[in-house]
C-alpha cells in the first residue's frame, strides 16, 4: 500500500512540475513561421493583452462585454509562411511580446504577439562567423 501512495505522490509531483513549465524566449531571438496558419501580429499592445486575457480567462470569468471586444482586421498583420520576427521586449512577465517583423517595407516598426502564439514559430539559429 505504501508503494502505491509513494508512486501516486511521484506522479502527481511530476505532473505539477510539467504543468508549471512555461516557454521563455530570449529577447533578440529570431523566429520563423514554417507553416501557413491563422497567426496574427497585433498593431496595438492592448489588443494583444485582450487576446491573452480572453484565452486565459474565458471559462472562468463571464464578463461578456470584455469577451465580445473585437479587433479591427486593419489592425492585424496575418503571418505568411516564411515570415520572420525578432523579439524586442517582454511585457507582463512574458505573456505578450513586442516584436519586429523582419520584412522589407514592413508597415509598422513593431508589432505585438501573445506568447501562446510563439509556439507555432521555429527558432532561427544565429549564424556564427568562422573566420
CORTA-V73604 format. One record per residue. RES is the residue in one small letter. PSI is psi as a letter, one per 20 degrees, with the letter a starting at -180 (NA if undefined). OMEGA is omega in whole degrees, -180 to 180 (* if undefined). BURIAL is b if it has 9 or more other C-alpha atoms within 8 Angstrom, else e. Layout:
res=RES psi=PSI omega=OMEGA burial=BURIAL
res=RES psi=PSI omega=OMEGA burial=BURIAL
This chain:
res=x psi=h omega=179 burial=e
res=x psi=h omega=180 burial=e
res=x psi=h omega=179 burial=e
res=x psi=g omega=179 burial=e
res=x psi=g omega=179 burial=e
res=x psi=g omega=179 burial=e
res=x psi=g omega=179 burial=e
res=x psi=g omega=179 burial=e
res=x psi=g omega=180 burial=e
res=x psi=g omega=-180 burial=e
res=x psi=g omega=-179 burial=e
res=x psi=h omega=180 burial=e
res=x psi=h omega=179 burial=e
res=x psi=h omega=177 burial=e
res=x psi=h omega=179 burial=e
res=x psi=h omega=177 burial=e
res=x psi=g omega=179 burial=e
res=x psi=h omega=-179 burial=e
res=x psi=h omega=-177 burial=e
res=x psi=i omega=179 burial=e
res=x psi=p omega=176 burial=e
res=x psi=q omega=176 burial=e
res=x psi=p omega=173 burial=e
res=x psi=p omega=-177 burial=e
res=x psi=q omega=-179 burial=e
res=x psi=p omega=176 burial=e
res=x psi=p omega=-177 burial=e
res=x psi=i omega=178 burial=e
res=x psi=q omega=176 burial=b
res=x psi=p omega=-178 burial=b
res=x psi=q omega=-180 burial=b
res=x psi=p omega=176 burial=b
res=x psi=o omega=-179 burial=b
res=x psi=h omega=-175 burial=e
res=x psi=q omega=173 burial=e
res=x psi=p omega=-176 burial=e
res=x psi=a omega=180 burial=e
res=x psi=k omega=179 burial=e
res=x psi=q omega=179 burial=e
res=x psi=q omega=170 burial=b
res=x psi=p omega=-179 burial=b
res=x psi=q omega=176 burial=b
res=x psi=h omega=-175 burial=b
res=x psi=p omega=-179 burial=b
res=x psi=g omega=-178 burial=b
res=x psi=h omega=176 burial=e
res=x psi=g omega=178 burial=b
res=x psi=g omega=178 burial=b
res=x psi=g omega=179 burial=b
res=x psi=g omega=178 burial=e
res=x psi=g omega=178 burial=b
res=x psi=g omega=-178 burial=b
res=x psi=h omega=178 burial=b
res=x psi=g omega=180 burial=b
res=x psi=g omega=-176 burial=e
res=x psi=h omega=-171 burial=e
res=x psi=j omega=-174 burial=e
res=x psi=g omega=-175 burial=b
res=x psi=i omega=-175 burial=e
res=x psi=h omega=-175 burial=e
res=x psi=o omega=-176 burial=e
res=x psi=l omega=173 burial=e
res=x psi=n omega=-171 burial=e
res=x psi=h omega=177 burial=e
res=x psi=h omega=-179 burial=e
res=x psi=g omega=-177 burial=e
res=x psi=h omega=-174 burial=b
res=x psi=i omega=178 burial=e
res=x psi=q omega=-178 burial=e
res=x psi=r omega=179 burial=e
res=x psi=p omega=177 burial=e
res=x psi=p omega=-177 burial=e
res=x psi=i omega=176 burial=e
res=x psi=i omega=179 burial=e
res=x psi=k omega=179 burial=b
res=x psi=q omega=169 burial=b
res=x psi=o omega=180 burial=b
res=x psi=p omega=-178 burial=e
res=x psi=p omega=176 burial=b
res=x psi=q omega=179 burial=b
res=x psi=p omega=179 burial=b
res=x psi=i omega=177 burial=e
res=x psi=q omega=-179 burial=b
res=x psi=q omega=175 burial=b
res=x psi=q omega=177 burial=b
res=x psi=p omega=-180 burial=b
res=x psi=p omega=-178 burial=b
res=x psi=h omega=-173 burial=b
res=x psi=q omega=176 burial=e
res=x psi=p omega=-179 burial=b
res=x psi=q omega=179 burial=b
res=x psi=l omega=177 burial=e
res=x psi=k omega=176 burial=e
res=x psi=j omega=178 burial=b
res=x psi=h omega=179 burial=b
res=x psi=q omega=179 burial=b
res=x psi=q omega=170 burial=b
res=x psi=p omega=-175 burial=b
res=x psi=q omega=173 burial=b
res=x psi=p omega=176 burial=b
res=x psi=o omega=-177 burial=b
res=x psi=m omega=-176 burial=b
res=x psi=q omega=176 burial=e
res=x psi=p omega=178 burial=e
res=x psi=l omega=175 burial=e
res=x psi=q omega=-175 burial=e
res=x psi=h omega=-178 burial=e
res=x psi=q omega=178 burial=e
res=x psi=h omega=178 burial=e
res=x psi=r omega=179 burial=b
res=x psi=a omega=178 burial=b
res=x psi=q omega=180 burial=b
res=x psi=q omega=177 burial=b
res=x psi=q omega=-174 burial=b
res=x psi=h omega=179 burial=b
res=x psi=h omega=-180 burial=e
res=x psi=h omega=-176 burial=b
res=x psi=i omega=180 burial=e
res=x psi=i omega=178 burial=e
res=x psi=j omega=179 burial=e
res=x psi=q omega=175 burial=b
res=x psi=p omega=179 burial=b
res=x psi=p omega=177 burial=e
res=x psi=p omega=180 burial=e
res=x psi=p omega=179 burial=e
res=x psi=p omega=178 burial=e
res=x psi=p omega=180 burial=e
res=x psi=q omega=178 burial=e
res=x psi=p omega=178 burial=e
res=x psi=m omega=-178 burial=e
res=x psi=NA omega=* burial=e
